[in-house]
Structure formats: C-alpha cells, structure tokens
Amino acid sequence: MKYVYKSDIERFTQFAERVWNVNIYLDDLGKMAIEGIKNYEDFLKEIGLPSRLGQIGIHDDSLE
C-alpha cells in the first residue's frame, strides 16, 4: 500500500477516513493516507496476520 498509494491518493484517503476515522488533512493528503495505512498495519499485527510479503516467504528476488 505504501508503494502505490500515490497513484490513487484519493482512494487511500477515503480508506483512511471511512475505515479508520483518520482526521482529514486537506493540505496533506499523503499524511492522511499514510496514517490510514499505518492503522491497517497495526490492525493486522493485532489479529496476528502478516503485513509484509517477507513474512510469508516472498522476498525481493522473487519479484520482477
């Protein structure tokens, strides 16, 4: 998500606001998107799910 959020920042800011109740930062949408992504990562950790490909055995050399 951190890699692609800039390609559709509006979608990620909506995700942050609607799902994670992140405050709206009209002057810094990137900050808002990153905060939503961070909240999602924290949630995944809380419920015991991986949040990185490396955590499931997929490493950089496996990707083009």
DOSEVEX-65819 format. One line per field, with one value per atom (N, C-alpha, C, O, CB): residue number from 0; residue in one letter; atom name; x, y, z. Coordinates in steps of 0.001 Angstrom, whole numbers. Glycine has a CB too. Example, Ala and Ser with C-alpha at 12.3 -4.5 7.8 and 13.67 -1.06 7.14 Angstrom:
BEGIN
drennu	c(0|0|0|0|0|1|1|1|1|1)
dogu	c(A|A|A|A|A|S|S|S|S|S)
loba	c(N|CA|C|O|CB|N|CA|C|O|CB)
X	c(13190|12300|13200|14236|11308|12850|13670|12900|13409|14084)
Y	c(-5690|-4500|-3300|-3319|-4473|-2250|-1060|30|1138|-598)
Z	c(7800|7800|7800|8465|9046|7080|7140|7870|8039|5725)
***
This chain:
BEGIN
drennu	c(0|0|0|0|0|1|1|1|1|1|2|2|2|2|2|3|3|3|3|3|4|4|4|4|4|5|5|5|5|5|6|6|6|6|6|7|7|7|7|7|8|8|8|8|8|9|9|9|9|9|10|10|10|10|10|11|11|11|11|11|12|12|12|12|12|13|13|13|13|13|14|14|14|14|14|15|15|15|15|15|16|16|16|16|16|17|17|17|17|17|18|18|18|18|18|19|19|19|19|19|20|20|20|20|20|21|21|21|21|21|22|22|22|22|22|23|23|23|23|23|24|24|24|24|24|25|25|25|25|25|26|26|26|26|26|27|27|27|27|27|28|28|28|28|28|29|29|29|29|29|30|30|30|30|30|31|31|31|31|31|32|32|32|32|32|33|33|33|33|33|34|34|34|34|34|35|35|35|35|35|36|36|36|36|36|37|37|37|37|37|38|38|38|38|38|39|39|39|39|39|40|40|40|40|40|41|41|41|41|41|42|42|42|42|42|43|43|43|43|43|44|44|44|44|44|45|45|45|45|45|46|46|46|46|46|47|47|47|47|47|48|48|48|48|48|49|49|49|49|49|50|50|50|50|50|51|51|51|51|51|52|52|52|52|52|53|53|53|53|53|54|54|54|54|54|55|55|55|55|55|56|56|56|56|56|57|57|57|57|57|58|58|58|58|58|59|59|59|59|59|60|60|60|60|60|61|61|61|61|61|62|62|62|62|62|63|63|63|63|63)
dogu	c(M|M|M|M|M|K|K|K|K|K|Y|Y|Y|Y|Y|V|V|V|V|V|Y|Y|Y|Y|Y|K|K|K|K|K|S|S|S|S|S|D|D|D|D|D|I|I|I|I|I|E|E|E|E|E|R|R|R|R|R|F|F|F|F|F|T|T|T|T|T|Q|Q|Q|Q|Q|F|F|F|F|F|A|A|A|A|A|E|E|E|E|E|R|R|R|R|R|V|V|V|V|V|W|W|W|W|W|N|N|N|N|N|V|V|V|V|V|N|N|N|N|N|I|I|I|I|I|Y|Y|Y|Y|Y|L|L|L|L|L|D|D|D|D|D|D|D|D|D|D|L|L|L|L|L|G|G|G|G|G|K|K|K|K|K|M|M|M|M|M|A|A|A|A|A|I|I|I|I|I|E|E|E|E|E|G|G|G|G|G|I|I|I|I|I|K|K|K|K|K|N|N|N|N|N|Y|Y|Y|Y|Y|E|E|E|E|E|D|D|D|D|D|F|F|F|F|F|L|L|L|L|L|K|K|K|K|K|E|E|E|E|E|I|I|I|I|I|G|G|G|G|G|L|L|L|L|L|P|P|P|P|P|S|S|S|S|S|R|R|R|R|R|L|L|L|L|L|G|G|G|G|G|Q|Q|Q|Q|Q|I|I|I|I|I|G|G|G|G|G|I|I|I|I|I|H|H|H|H|H|D|D|D|D|D|D|D|D|D|D|S|S|S|S|S|L|L|L|L|L|E|E|E|E|E)
loba	c(N|CA|C|O|CB|N|CA|C|O|CB|N|CA|C|O|CB|N|CA|C|O|CB|N|CA|C|O|CB|N|CA|C|O|CB|N|CA|C|O|CB|N|CA|C|O|CB|N|CA|C|O|CB|N|CA|C|O|CB|N|CA|C|O|CB|N|CA|C|O|CB|N|CA|C|O|CB|N|CA|C|O|CB|N|CA|C|O|CB|N|CA|C|O|CB|N|CA|C|O|CB|N|CA|C|O|CB|N|CA|C|O|CB|N|CA|C|O|CB|N|CA|C|O|CB|N|CA|C|O|CB|N|CA|C|O|CB|N|CA|C|O|CB|N|CA|C|O|CB|N|CA|C|O|CB|N|CA|C|O|CB|N|CA|C|O|CB|N|CA|C|O|CB|N|CA|C|O|CB|N|CA|C|O|CB|N|CA|C|O|CB|N|CA|C|O|CB|N|CA|C|O|CB|N|CA|C|O|CB|N|CA|C|O|CB|N|CA|C|O|CB|N|CA|C|O|CB|N|CA|C|O|CB|N|CA|C|O|CB|N|CA|C|O|CB|N|CA|C|O|CB|N|CA|C|O|CB|N|CA|C|O|CB|N|CA|C|O|CB|N|CA|C|O|CB|N|CA|C|O|CB|N|CA|C|O|CB|N|CA|C|O|CB|N|CA|C|O|CB|N|CA|C|O|CB|N|CA|C|O|CB|N|CA|C|O|CB|N|CA|C|O|CB|N|CA|C|O|CB|N|CA|C|O|CB|N|CA|C|O|CB|N|CA|C|O|CB|N|CA|C|O|CB|N|CA|C|O|CB|N|CA|C|O|CB|N|CA|C|O|CB|N|CA|C|O|CB|N|CA|C|O|CB)
X	c(824|0|872|574|-940|1949|2846|3500|3838|3925|3678|4316|3390|3869|4769|2096|1174|205|-534|383|177|-866|-870|-1926|-704|288|347|-327|-686|1796|-499|-1136|-2647|-3264|-864|-3244|-4668|-4881|-5561|-5546|-4296|-4287|-5691|-5926|-3483|-6620|-7998|-8610|-9303|-8872|-8356|-8893|-8316|-9037|-8577|-7026|-6394|-6809|-6893|-4887|-7067|-7562|-8998|-9364|-7494|-9802|-11154|-11083|-11824|-11944|-10201|-9993|-9609|-10148|-8894|-8687|-8229|-9369|-9549|-7083|-10125|-11217|-12389|-12879|-11708|-12835|-14051|-13847|-14739|-14593|-12694|-12464|-11787|-12142|-11620|-10818|-10005|-10264|-9574|-8551|-11242|-11613|-10438|-10326|-12228|-9564|-8419|-8920|-9791|-7361|-8373|-8730|-8390|-7417|-8006|-9191|-8975|-7918|-8042|-10297|-6872|-5812|-5846|-5145|-4387|-6647|-6768|-5460|-5224|-7827|-4607|-3326|-2248|-1168|-2863|-2522|-1533|-2228|-2319|-611|-2712|-3419|-2497|-2941|-4027|-1213|-255|-152|-85|1099|-139|-84|-1310|-1215|13|-2440|-3695|-3681|-4080|-4885|-3223|-3156|-2204|-2535|-2715|-1034|-40|-576|-330|1267|-1298|-1876|-2895|-2939|-2541|-3708|-4655|-3953|-4367|-5572|-2890|-2117|-1481|-1468|-1042|-956|-348|-1393|-1115|279|-2576|-3649|-4003|-4269|-4897|-4008|-4296|-3208|-3503|-4429|-1955|-841|-939|-739|499|-1246|-1392|-2510|-2375|-1671|-3609|-4728|-4304|-4611|-5917|-3602|-3139|-2244|-2374|-2383|-1350|-470|-1287|-1017|565|-2279|-3120|-3845|-4010|-4133|-4275|-5010|-4100|-4574|-6140|-2811|-1849|-1650|-1158|-2252|-2020|-1823|-567|-199|-3057|92|1286|910|-176|2046|1827|1599|2691|2671|1522|3631|4729|4872|4651|6060|5237|5433|6536|6438|5760|7577|8667|8222|8847|9729|7161|6647|5991|5750|5654|5706|5129|6075|5661|3768|7356|8371|8575|9263|8046|8003|8199|9187|8918|6827|10330|11394|11642|11122|12697|12430|12683|13121|12725|13728|13933|14423|13316|13527|15536|12145|11003|10164|9291|10126|10429|9608|10374|11594|9165|9643|10262|10387|10884|9452)
Y	c(-1190|0|1260|2236|-5|1220|2383|2628|3763|2189|1565|1673|2304|2997|305|2083|2510|3626|4108|1334|4053|4997|6294|6902|5319|6727|7990|7889|8907|8421|6667|6508|6755|7037|5108|6656|6942|7438|6798|5670|8568|9076|9325|9193|10352|9681|9923|8651|8703|10443|7519|6246|5914|5454|5107|6151|5840|6814|6431|5850|8065|8994|8638|8770|10454|8193|7728|6518|6439|7370|5589|4411|4848|4335|3489|5786|6266|6906|6636|7269|7744|8458|7534|7547|9600|6737|5943|4696|4306|5540|4077|2837|3101|2483|1879|4010|4211|5540|5869|4117|6310|7591|8546|9256|7345|8556|9462|10875|11082|9034|11840|13237|13639|13151|14155|14525|14988|16083|17079|15499|15883|16881|17318|16742|16308|18324|18765|19293|19240|19822|19805|20344|19269|19544|21416|18046|16975|15616|14871|17010|15308|14049|12848|11777|14028|13027|11950|11541|10352|12358|12514|12234|11437|10497|13547|11820|11152|9705|8794|11915|9499|8149|7269|6125|8204|7785|7025|6667|5564|7823|7574|7288|6147|5285|8551|6140|5048|3725|2695|5355|3744|2537|2027|822|2802|2932|2552|1904|889|3791|2480|1899|496|-395|2798|301|-1015|-2017|-3148|-925|-1597|-2465|-2856|-4016|-1768|-1878|-2155|-3161|-4044|-855|-3029|-3960|-5375|-6340|-3498|-5491|-6812|-7461|-8653|-6700|-6686|-7205|-7649|-8693|-6140|-6853|-7149|-8484|-9213|-6036|-8797|-10051|-11193|-12291|-9836|-10928|-11977|-12311|-13392|-13182|-11409|-11649|-10932|-9891|-11180|-11479|-10820|-9536|-9419|-11771|-8584|-7328|-7061|-6032|-6166|-7972|-7845|-9165|-10239|-7473|-9082|-10287|-11156|-12383|-9924|-10545|-11298|-12176|-13198|-10362|-11789|-12563|-13868|-14757|-11735|-13976|-15221|-15884|-16727|-14945|-15494|-16155|-15620|-16255|-17553|-14479|-13873|-12718|-11757|-13374|-12825|-11830|-11106|-11506|-12502|-10055|-9219|-10010|-9685|-8193|-11044|-11811|-12629|-13185|-12737|-12695|-13405|-12495|-12967|-13996|-11197|-10211|-9633|-9482|-9079|-9314|-8670|-7188|-6464|-8933)
Z	c(0|0|0|-688|1210|780|823|-528|-862|1892|-1304|-2598|-3643|-4541|-3062|-3547|-4610|-4211|-5069|-5071|-2960|-2546|-3344|-3522|-1092|-3827|-4577|-5945|-6538|-4756|-6446|-7754|-7692|-8719|-8299|-6512|-6326|-4894|-4092|-6619|-4603|-3235|-2698|-1497|-3164|-3569|-3113|-2530|-1515|-4276|-3164|-2680|-1295|-409|-3685|-1124|151|1253|2420|-4|892|1912|2310|3478|1397|1362|1697|2627|3607|410|2323|3170|4586|5567|2569|4684|5992|6774|7962|5823|6106|6777|7123|8252|5895|6157|6343|7196|7949|5010|7084|7817|9156|10160|6986|9182|10387|11083|12048|10036|10615|11234|11385|12385|12587|10385|10380|10114|9269|9314|10831|10602|9173|8598|11603|8607|7243|7253|7966|6611|6447|6276|4819|3987|6676|4497|3116|2563|1356|3004|3442|2997|2871|2347|3954|3341|3273|3161|4136|4512|1960|1737|1921|2336|339|1610|1802|3252|3563|1290|4140|5577|6004|6793|6389|5480|5807|5310|6034|5198|4078|3511|4308|4619|2042|4640|5398|6780|7268|5525|7411|8723|8633|9510|9304|7582|7384|7146|7678|6223|6349|6089|7372|7624|5031|8181|9466|10378|11016|10164|10438|11253|10770|11577|11221|9459|8893|9270|9658|7365|9154|9551|11023|11383|9284|11862|13296|13549|14395|14069|12818|12949|12554|13255|12084|11440|11004|12058|12339|9674|12631|13682|14890|15483|14101|15248|16410|16271|17249|16617|15058|14861|14381|14091|13854|14303|14007|12537|12213|14699|11648|10214|9727|10272|9405|8707|8169|7433|6865|7223|7458|6743|5712|5037|7728|5590|4643|3872|4431|5378|2610|1813|2395|2359|369|2927|3526|4682|4965|3992|5345|6471|6029|6845|7255|4734|4209|3210|2413|3541|3260|2453|1052|253|2357|727|-594|-426|295|-1219|-1102|-954|-2283|-3325|-456|-2233|-3416|-4632|-5752|-3099|-4438|-5579|-6266|-7344|-5127|-5637|-6229|-7121|-7849|-5129|-7064|-7780|-8962|-8914|-6831|-10015|-11178|-10940|-11803|-12455)
***
